[in-house]
Every structure is written in structure tokens, then in C-alpha cells.
Amino acid sequence: MTFTADRSERLDKFLARMLPEHSRTKLSKLIDDGTVLVNTKVQKPSFALTLGDVVEVTAVVPATVPHDLTP
């Protein structure tokens, strides 16, 4: 998956906005694992994107397993 930054914001927040079905924690782990590239380079979750940066997710994001939190 490839996205283009439409404003300045942190990489992890940008991905959470682009992929709302996944938690920011899960997306931060993918960034830390090196499966998310910004302009073909590995960055940290706190990396500040600028307008036009290309963000590429090179791995399949695992589905979130629903929790049964019945008391």
C-alpha cells in the first residue's frame, strides 16, 4: 500500500488516519519492524512527515482479532 502525505504530521498518526481499522500501537510496531518506508527509507514512528512524502507499507497488516470482553 502506498500513501502520499497530505499534511505535516507524525508518521504513526498519519498511518492511523489512513488505516483506521488498525490501532496506532500495531502500526507503530510495523514502523519499528522496518515494514513502513518513507521516501524509500525506514523511519521511526515519531518521524515528522511533510506534504508530499510517500509512505509505503511493504507488509500485509495483520487483521485485528475481536476481543470477547464479556464480564
N, C-alpha and C positions, 0 to 999 in steps of 0.2 A: 504494500500500500504506500502510496506517495501523496503527500500533502504539501501545500505551499502556505507559509505563514502569511496571514492577512493583517497582522498587527504585532507589536512588540509584547512578548510575554515569556514566562518561563516555559521551557520545553515540556516539563511534566504537566503543567496546566493546559498547554496547547493540546497535547495528546488527549487529556481527559475531556476536553471540549470536543475534539474531533471523534473520539470513541467513547461516548457517554455510557455505553453498556459495560465498560470495564472500570475498575476502581483506579484511582490515581496511584495507589500503592503498587498495584500489579503493573501498571505502565511504567512506574519508576524502576521497578525491578528489571523490566525488559531493557530500559535505557542503560541501567548499570551492567547488564549482561552483554552489552555491545550490539544488540539486535536492532537498535534505532540509530540511524545516521542523520546528521545534519550537514548538508552540502558535502556528502560522502565521507564525513568524519564522525567518529564516536565522540559523544559529549556526555556531560553529567546532567542529571535531571534538572538542576538549577540553571542550566545554560540559558542565557537570555537570547531569544530569537529576535530577529529583526524582520521587517517587512520584506517578503520575497524569498526568505530562506526555504530550502527544500528539505522536508523531513521525510525520511523513508523508513518504514518498518519492514525489516528484512525477514522476520519470523512470523509464523502464524500465532496470533494472540489466543491463548487457550480460553475456552469458554468458562465463564464463572458458574460454579456449581451452586444451585439454590440451596439455601440452608433451611432446615426444619427446626425452628427455634420454639417449638410448642412447649409451653411450661408443663 
